[in-house]
Amino acid sequence: MNNSLSEIYQALFLHYGDLQWWPAKTPYEVMVGAILTQNTAWTNVEKAIGQFEDDLTPERIHHLPLEKLQDLIRPSGFYKQKSQYLKVLTEWFMSYDCDVKRIQNLPLSDVRKELLGVHGVGNETADSILLYAFHFPTFVVDAYTMRLFKRYPLDAGKTYVQVKKFIESRIPADVLVYNRFHALIVQNGKEHCKKKALCEGCPLEGSCKKCFD
Ligand code: SF4
């Protein structure tokens, strides 16, 4: 692993430990969560998922009338859009008989391309599903990651793809490391590297450019 990235990872891991992501009971729940979390806080996703009362399966979503599905996911916001996204993502999963192993046997680049072709699935949603539902070694970049690397003096790039390539070319493809690293960045983004940075007490305080501005 590149030295600077390794330092970031180690500092965050020492501070926060293993965050045990993704908080879901099944790969399908990860997929649903990845859609529902678009443009909303995770607490709202939890409320929406809670509405399914432990009965969150592709078959149920597939058969639910759209309006009923919208009622259930309403707490996550943008529920009309998201209900349609869930329907088509579920259809895609069902086209593989909801067989996770069958998907895992395909090349990562093929599955990523297919997911990006599903209505409502962009880079971040696709990579979240690939990494956390199917355990492919692909790095997830999100708003917290973009903010961190805008502030941290690494010149990691300005777009999703640039930052993803920057990280993936410096950290060997490892599902557990990618899983933990993304989770740690999100946690630090929530606690310290917010829109208005709270640098005091941040595990990266000693090495991050922003602190010396
Ligand atoms: S030191 Fe400040 S700017 Fe740097 S990562 Fe931490 S909170 Fe963000």
py3Dmol code that shows the C-alpha trace and the ligand (Angstrom):
import py3Dmol

protein = """\
ATOM      1  CA  MET A   1       0.000   0.000   0.000  1.00  0.00           C
ATOM      2  CA  ASN A   2       1.230   3.487  -0.822  1.00  0.00           C
ATOM      3  CA  ASN A   3       2.792   5.122   2.266  1.00  0.00           C
ATOM      4  CA  SER A   4       0.433   8.063   2.622  1.00  0.00           C
ATOM      5  CA  LEU A   5      -2.674   5.971   2.048  1.00  0.00           C
ATOM      6  CA  SER A   6      -1.327   3.399   4.452  1.00  0.00           C
ATOM      7  CA  GLU A   7      -0.832   6.112   7.077  1.00  0.00           C
ATOM      8  CA  ILE A   8      -4.400   7.311   6.618  1.00  0.00           C
ATOM      9  CA  TYR A   9      -5.761   3.769   6.846  1.00  0.00           C
ATOM     10  CA  GLN A  10      -3.686   2.912   9.913  1.00  0.00           C
ATOM     11  CA  ALA A  11      -4.552   6.136  11.716  1.00  0.00           C
ATOM     12  CA  LEU A  12      -8.267   5.721  11.066  1.00  0.00           C
ATOM     13  CA  PHE A  13      -8.240   2.025  11.929  1.00  0.00           C
ATOM     14  CA  LEU A  14      -6.390   2.676  15.180  1.00  0.00           C
ATOM     15  CA  HIS A  15      -8.949   5.304  16.107  1.00  0.00           C
ATOM     16  CA  TYR A  16     -12.214   3.677  15.005  1.00  0.00           C
ATOM     17  CA  GLY A  17     -11.351  -0.040  14.785  1.00  0.00           C
ATOM     18  CA  ASP A  18     -13.248  -2.493  12.601  1.00  0.00           C
ATOM     19  CA  LEU A  19     -16.613  -0.920  11.834  1.00  0.00           C
ATOM     20  CA  GLN A  20     -18.076  -4.196  10.510  1.00  0.00           C
ATOM     21  CA  TRP A  21     -19.631  -2.850   7.333  1.00  0.00           C
ATOM     22  CA  TRP A  22     -22.071  -3.114   5.635  1.00  0.00           C
ATOM     23  CA  PRO A  23     -24.786  -3.141   8.307  1.00  0.00           C
ATOM     24  CA  ALA A  24     -27.147  -5.588   6.553  1.00  0.00           C
ATOM     25  CA  LYS A  25     -28.381  -9.123   7.075  1.00  0.00           C
ATOM     26  CA  THR A  26     -28.247 -10.315   3.446  1.00  0.00           C
ATOM     27  CA  PRO A  27     -26.579  -9.337   0.156  1.00  0.00           C
ATOM     28  CA  TYR A  28     -29.999  -8.297  -1.121  1.00  0.00           C
ATOM     29  CA  GLU A  29     -30.461  -5.975   1.852  1.00  0.00           C
ATOM     30  CA  VAL A  30     -27.120  -4.371   0.906  1.00  0.00           C
ATOM     31  CA  MET A  31     -28.463  -3.813  -2.606  1.00  0.00           C
ATOM     32  CA  VAL A  32     -31.654  -2.242  -1.286  1.00  0.00           C
ATOM     33  CA  GLY A  33     -29.687  -0.094   1.176  1.00  0.00           C
ATOM     34  CA  ALA A  34     -27.371   1.086  -1.602  1.00  0.00           C
ATOM     35  CA  ILE A  35     -30.369   2.455  -3.503  1.00  0.00           C
ATOM     36  CA  LEU A  36     -32.179   3.868  -0.482  1.00  0.00           C
ATOM     37  CA  THR A  37     -29.108   5.702   0.810  1.00  0.00           C
ATOM     38  CA  GLN A  38     -28.917   7.864  -2.297  1.00  0.00           C
ATOM     39  CA  ASN A  39     -29.273  11.508  -1.244  1.00  0.00           C
ATOM     40  CA  THR A  40     -30.255  10.745   2.310  1.00  0.00           C
ATOM     41  CA  ALA A  41     -28.815   9.955   5.725  1.00  0.00           C
ATOM     42  CA  TRP A  42     -28.371   6.335   6.785  1.00  0.00           C
ATOM     43  CA  THR A  43     -30.779   6.803   9.683  1.00  0.00           C
ATOM     44  CA  ASN A  44     -33.579   7.297   7.130  1.00  0.00           C
ATOM     45  CA  VAL A  45     -32.525   4.125   5.317  1.00  0.00           C
ATOM     46  CA  GLU A  46     -32.744   2.222   8.598  1.00  0.00           C
ATOM     47  CA  LYS A  47     -36.281   3.505   9.133  1.00  0.00           C
ATOM     48  CA  ALA A  48     -37.294   2.433   5.622  1.00  0.00           C
ATOM     49  CA  ILE A  49     -35.711  -1.004   5.941  1.00  0.00           C
ATOM     50  CA  GLY A  50     -37.341  -1.418   9.360  1.00  0.00           C
ATOM     51  CA  GLN A  51     -40.734  -1.074   7.661  1.00  0.00           C
ATOM     52  CA  PHE A  52     -40.181  -4.457   5.992  1.00  0.00           C
ATOM     53  CA  GLU A  53     -40.129  -6.138   9.408  1.00  0.00           C
ATOM     54  CA  ASP A  54     -37.426  -8.674   8.522  1.00  0.00           C
ATOM     55  CA  ASP A  55     -39.182  -9.685   5.324  1.00  0.00           C
ATOM     56  CA  LEU A  56     -37.007  -7.997   2.733  1.00  0.00           C
ATOM     57  CA  THR A  57     -36.628 -10.382  -0.185  1.00  0.00           C
ATOM     58  CA  PRO A  58     -36.366  -9.945  -3.960  1.00  0.00           C
ATOM     59  CA  GLU A  59     -39.606 -11.893  -4.392  1.00  0.00           C
ATOM     60  CA  ARG A  60     -41.492  -9.593  -2.064  1.00  0.00           C
ATOM     61  CA  ILE A  61     -40.228  -6.414  -3.712  1.00  0.00           C
ATOM     62  CA  HIS A  62     -40.893  -7.894  -7.134  1.00  0.00           C
ATOM     63  CA  HIS A  63     -44.519  -8.653  -6.314  1.00  0.00           C
ATOM     64  CA  LEU A  64     -45.310  -5.563  -4.236  1.00  0.00           C
ATOM     65  CA  PRO A  65     -47.510  -3.025  -6.020  1.00  0.00           C
ATOM     66  CA  LEU A  66     -45.492   0.134  -6.704  1.00  0.00           C
ATOM     67  CA  GLU A  67     -47.637   2.298  -4.405  1.00  0.00           C
ATOM     68  CA  LYS A  68     -47.237  -0.126  -1.519  1.00  0.00           C
ATOM     69  CA  LEU A  69     -43.485  -0.230  -2.060  1.00  0.00           C
ATOM     70  CA  GLN A  70     -43.423   3.568  -2.077  1.00  0.00           C
ATOM     71  CA  ASP A  71     -45.269   3.648   1.246  1.00  0.00           C
ATOM     72  CA  LEU A  72     -42.715   1.317   2.812  1.00  0.00           C
ATOM     73  CA  ILE A  73     -39.639   3.211   1.632  1.00  0.00           C
ATOM     74  CA  ARG A  74     -41.088   6.688   2.112  1.00  0.00           C
ATOM     75  CA  PRO A  75     -38.769   7.480   5.108  1.00  0.00           C
ATOM     76  CA  SER A  76     -35.744   7.328   2.769  1.00  0.00           C
ATOM     77  CA  GLY A  77     -37.018  10.213   0.614  1.00  0.00           C
ATOM     78  CA  PHE A  78     -37.293  10.331  -3.203  1.00  0.00           C
ATOM     79  CA  TYR A  79     -39.464   7.264  -2.706  1.00  0.00           C
ATOM     80  CA  LYS A  80     -41.156   7.385  -6.111  1.00  0.00           C
ATOM     81  CA  GLN A  81     -37.835   7.322  -7.955  1.00  0.00           C
ATOM     82  CA  LYS A  82     -36.295   4.826  -5.575  1.00  0.00           C
ATOM     83  CA  SER A  83     -39.249   2.422  -5.825  1.00  0.00           C
ATOM     84  CA  GLN A  84     -38.634   2.206  -9.579  1.00  0.00           C
ATOM     85  CA  TYR A  85     -34.911   1.768  -9.092  1.00  0.00           C
ATOM     86  CA  LEU A  86     -35.571  -1.059  -6.623  1.00  0.00           C
ATOM     87  CA  LYS A  87     -37.905  -2.796  -9.046  1.00  0.00           C
ATOM     88  CA  VAL A  88     -35.367  -2.834 -11.898  1.00  0.00           C
ATOM     89  CA  LEU A  89     -32.405  -3.708  -9.679  1.00  0.00           C
ATOM     90  CA  THR A  90     -34.443  -6.596  -8.273  1.00  0.00           C
ATOM     91  CA  GLU A  91     -35.275  -7.758 -11.803  1.00  0.00           C
ATOM     92  CA  TRP A  92     -31.560  -7.718 -12.611  1.00  0.00           C
ATOM     93  CA  PHE A  93     -30.794  -9.801  -9.493  1.00  0.00           C
ATOM     94  CA  MET A  94     -33.611 -12.217 -10.332  1.00  0.00           C
ATOM     95  CA  SER A  95     -32.181 -12.662 -13.828  1.00  0.00           C
ATOM     96  CA  TYR A  96     -29.353 -14.468 -11.965  1.00  0.00           C
ATOM     97  CA  ASP A  97     -31.902 -16.409  -9.869  1.00  0.00           C
ATOM     98  CA  CYS A  98     -30.700 -14.243  -6.940  1.00  0.00           C
ATOM     99  CA  ASP A  99     -27.668 -16.509  -6.919  1.00  0.00           C
ATOM    100  CA  VAL A 100     -24.810 -14.510  -5.365  1.00  0.00           C
ATOM    101  CA  LYS A 101     -22.219 -17.171  -6.202  1.00  0.00           C
ATOM    102  CA  ARG A 102     -23.191 -17.113  -9.862  1.00  0.00           C
ATOM    103  CA  ILE A 103     -22.577 -13.363  -9.942  1.00  0.00           C
ATOM    104  CA  GLN A 104     -19.317 -13.708  -8.016  1.00  0.00           C
ATOM    105  CA  ASN A 105     -18.040 -16.105 -10.680  1.00  0.00           C
ATOM    106  CA  LEU A 106     -18.301 -13.406 -13.337  1.00  0.00           C
ATOM    107  CA  PRO A 107     -15.525 -10.887 -14.040  1.00  0.00           C
ATOM    108  CA  LEU A 108     -15.831  -7.763 -11.894  1.00  0.00           C
ATOM    109  CA  SER A 109     -15.721  -5.469 -14.934  1.00  0.00           C
ATOM    110  CA  ASP A 110     -18.673  -7.297 -16.540  1.00  0.00           C
ATOM    111  CA  VAL A 111     -20.850  -7.133 -13.436  1.00  0.00           C
ATOM    112  CA  ARG A 112     -19.941  -3.477 -12.902  1.00  0.00           C
ATOM    113  CA  LYS A 113     -20.903  -2.658 -16.470  1.00  0.00           C
ATOM    114  CA  GLU A 114     -24.214  -4.491 -16.093  1.00  0.00           C
ATOM    115  CA  LEU A 115     -25.024  -2.721 -12.840  1.00  0.00           C
ATOM    116  CA  LEU A 116     -24.238   0.665 -14.365  1.00  0.00           C
ATOM    117  CA  GLY A 117     -26.771  -0.185 -17.051  1.00  0.00           C
ATOM    118  CA  VAL A 118     -29.521  -0.612 -14.438  1.00  0.00           C
ATOM    119  CA  HIS A 119     -31.697   2.492 -14.146  1.00  0.00           C
ATOM    120  CA  GLY A 120     -30.802   4.422 -10.984  1.00  0.00           C
ATOM    121  CA  VAL A 121     -27.423   2.778 -10.432  1.00  0.00           C
ATOM    122  CA  GLY A 122     -24.448   5.126 -10.696  1.00  0.00           C
ATOM    123  CA  ASN A 123     -20.802   4.614  -9.818  1.00  0.00           C
ATOM    124  CA  GLU A 124     -21.157   4.807  -6.049  1.00  0.00           C
ATOM    125  CA  THR A 125     -24.220   2.556  -5.893  1.00  0.00           C
ATOM    126  CA  ALA A 126     -22.638   0.026  -8.248  1.00  0.00           C
ATOM    127  CA  ASP A 127     -19.380  -0.121  -6.306  1.00  0.00           C
ATOM    128  CA  SER A 128     -21.202  -0.365  -2.974  1.00  0.00           C
ATOM    129  CA  ILE A 129     -23.168  -3.349  -4.247  1.00  0.00           C
ATOM    130  CA  LEU A 130     -20.109  -4.954  -5.811  1.00  0.00           C
ATOM    131  CA  LEU A 131     -17.987  -4.602  -2.693  1.00  0.00           C
ATOM    132  CA  TYR A 132     -20.455  -5.087   0.125  1.00  0.00           C
ATOM    133  CA  ALA A 133     -23.026  -7.468  -1.400  1.00  0.00           C
ATOM    134  CA  PHE A 134     -20.811  -9.544  -3.704  1.00  0.00           C
ATOM    135  CA  HIS A 135     -17.356  -9.024  -2.180  1.00  0.00           C
ATOM    136  CA  PHE A 136     -15.626  -7.863  -5.336  1.00  0.00           C
ATOM    137  CA  PRO A 137     -12.436  -5.836  -4.696  1.00  0.00           C
ATOM    138  CA  THR A 138     -13.629  -2.472  -5.956  1.00  0.00           C
ATOM    139  CA  PHE A 139     -13.228   0.773  -4.034  1.00  0.00           C
ATOM    140  CA  VAL A 140     -16.269   2.871  -3.176  1.00  0.00           C
ATOM    141  CA  VAL A 141     -15.869   6.625  -3.479  1.00  0.00           C
ATOM    142  CA  ASP A 142     -18.511   8.849  -1.933  1.00  0.00           C
ATOM    143  CA  ALA A 143     -18.932  12.464  -0.875  1.00  0.00           C
ATOM    144  CA  TYR A 144     -16.887  11.858   2.290  1.00  0.00           C
ATOM    145  CA  THR A 145     -14.051  10.353   0.260  1.00  0.00           C
ATOM    146  CA  MET A 146     -14.082  13.252  -2.195  1.00  0.00           C
ATOM    147  CA  ARG A 147     -14.008  15.752   0.653  1.00  0.00           C
ATOM    148  CA  LEU A 148     -11.177  14.000   2.466  1.00  0.00           C
ATOM    149  CA  PHE A 149      -8.994  13.834  -0.630  1.00  0.00           C
ATOM    150  CA  LYS A 150      -9.795  17.423  -1.515  1.00  0.00           C
ATOM    151  CA  ARG A 151      -8.341  18.394   1.855  1.00  0.00           C
ATOM    152  CA  TYR A 152      -5.626  15.816   2.386  1.00  0.00           C
ATOM    153  CA  PRO A 153      -2.455  16.644   0.403  1.00  0.00           C
ATOM    154  CA  LEU A 154      -2.393  13.690  -1.949  1.00  0.00           C
ATOM    155  CA  ASP A 155      -3.572  15.072  -5.283  1.00  0.00           C
ATOM    156  CA  ALA A 156      -5.899  12.099  -5.662  1.00  0.00           C
ATOM    157  CA  GLY A 157      -8.003  13.634  -8.440  1.00  0.00           C
ATOM    158  CA  LYS A 158     -11.211  15.559  -8.841  1.00  0.00           C
ATOM    159  CA  THR A 159     -13.707  13.057 -10.215  1.00  0.00           C
ATOM    160  CA  TYR A 160     -15.143   9.792  -8.953  1.00  0.00           C
ATOM    161  CA  VAL A 161     -13.177   7.745 -11.445  1.00  0.00           C
ATOM    162  CA  GLN A 162      -9.900   9.608 -10.834  1.00  0.00           C
ATOM    163  CA  VAL A 163     -10.076   9.154  -7.062  1.00  0.00           C
ATOM    164  CA  LYS A 164     -11.115   5.501  -7.415  1.00  0.00           C
ATOM    165  CA  LYS A 165      -8.209   4.799  -9.790  1.00  0.00           C
ATOM    166  CA  PHE A 166      -5.795   6.688  -7.548  1.00  0.00           C
ATOM    167  CA  ILE A 167      -6.701   4.528  -4.559  1.00  0.00           C
ATOM    168  CA  GLU A 168      -6.987   1.227  -6.407  1.00  0.00           C
ATOM    169  CA  SER A 169      -3.618   1.689  -8.096  1.00  0.00           C
ATOM    170  CA  ARG A 170      -1.943   2.169  -4.715  1.00  0.00           C
ATOM    171  CA  ILE A 171      -3.765  -0.311  -2.513  1.00  0.00           C
ATOM    172  CA  PRO A 172      -3.638  -3.966  -3.591  1.00  0.00           C
ATOM    173  CA  ALA A 173      -7.109  -5.277  -4.424  1.00  0.00           C
ATOM    174  CA  ASP A 174      -8.259  -6.692  -1.112  1.00  0.00           C
ATOM    175  CA  VAL A 175     -11.931  -6.930  -0.222  1.00  0.00           C
ATOM    176  CA  LEU A 176     -11.421  -6.602   3.526  1.00  0.00           C
ATOM    177  CA  VAL A 177      -9.106  -3.580   3.243  1.00  0.00           C
ATOM    178  CA  TYR A 178     -11.388  -1.842   0.730  1.00  0.00           C
ATOM    179  CA  ASN A 179     -14.378  -2.638   2.920  1.00  0.00           C
ATOM    180  CA  ARG A 180     -12.776  -1.245   6.071  1.00  0.00           C
ATOM    181  CA  PHE A 181     -11.107   1.742   4.432  1.00  0.00           C
ATOM    182  CA  HIS A 182     -14.310   3.089   2.913  1.00  0.00           C
ATOM    183  CA  ALA A 183     -16.186   2.576   6.196  1.00  0.00           C
ATOM    184  CA  LEU A 184     -13.426   4.389   8.108  1.00  0.00           C
ATOM    185  CA  ILE A 185     -13.465   7.343   5.720  1.00  0.00           C
ATOM    186  CA  VAL A 186     -17.233   7.646   6.109  1.00  0.00           C
ATOM    187  CA  GLN A 187     -17.003   7.482   9.890  1.00  0.00           C
ATOM    188  CA  ASN A 188     -14.316  10.131   9.989  1.00  0.00           C
ATOM    189  CA  GLY A 189     -16.331  12.248   7.579  1.00  0.00           C
ATOM    190  CA  LYS A 190     -19.283  12.111   9.945  1.00  0.00           C
ATOM    191  CA  GLU A 191     -17.276  12.843  13.072  1.00  0.00           C
ATOM    192  CA  HIS A 192     -14.524  15.180  11.894  1.00  0.00           C
ATOM    193  CA  CYS A 193     -14.145  15.848   8.193  1.00  0.00           C
ATOM    194  CA  LYS A 194     -17.585  17.433   7.910  1.00  0.00           C
ATOM    195  CA  LYS A 195     -18.517  20.290   5.587  1.00  0.00           C
ATOM    196  CA  LYS A 196     -16.974  22.475   8.259  1.00  0.00           C
ATOM    197  CA  ALA A 197     -13.957  20.460   9.312  1.00  0.00           C
ATOM    198  CA  LEU A 198     -13.520  19.641  12.994  1.00  0.00           C
ATOM    199  CA  CYS A 199      -9.771  19.051  12.816  1.00  0.00           C
ATOM    200  CA  GLU A 200      -9.198  19.013  16.542  1.00  0.00           C
ATOM    201  CA  GLY A 201      -9.060  15.394  17.642  1.00  0.00           C
ATOM    202  CA  CYS A 202      -9.239  14.060  14.063  1.00  0.00           C
ATOM    203  CA  PRO A 203      -7.000  10.976  13.736  1.00  0.00           C
ATOM    204  CA  LEU A 204      -5.438  12.602  10.648  1.00  0.00           C
ATOM    205  CA  GLU A 205      -4.853  15.953  12.316  1.00  0.00           C
ATOM    206  CA  GLY A 206      -1.092  15.606  12.334  1.00  0.00           C
ATOM    207  CA  SER A 207      -0.669  14.913   8.646  1.00  0.00           C
ATOM    208  CA  CYS A 208      -3.518  16.690   6.904  1.00  0.00           C
ATOM    209  CA  LYS A 209      -2.933  19.858   4.898  1.00  0.00           C
ATOM    210  CA  LYS A 210      -6.116  21.569   6.024  1.00  0.00           C
ATOM    211  CA  CYS A 211      -4.732  21.776   9.550  1.00  0.00           C
ATOM    212  CA  PHE A 212      -1.846  23.864   8.360  1.00  0.00           C
ATOM    213  CA  ASP A 213      -3.910  26.255   6.209  1.00  0.00           C
TER     214      ASP A 213
END
"""
ligand_1 = """\
8
SF4
S -7.491 17.010 9.844
Fe -9.291 18.255 9.345
S -9.363 18.458 7.130
Fe -7.932 16.795 7.641
S -9.152 14.941 7.567
Fe -9.218 15.633 9.656
S -11.020 16.939 9.816
Fe -10.573 16.655 7.639
"""
view = py3Dmol.view(width=600, height=400)
view.addModel(protein, "pdb")
view.setStyle({"model": 0}, {"cartoon": {"style": "trace"}})
view.addModel(ligand_1, "xyz")
view.setStyle({"model": 1}, {"stick": {}})
view.zoomTo()
view.show()
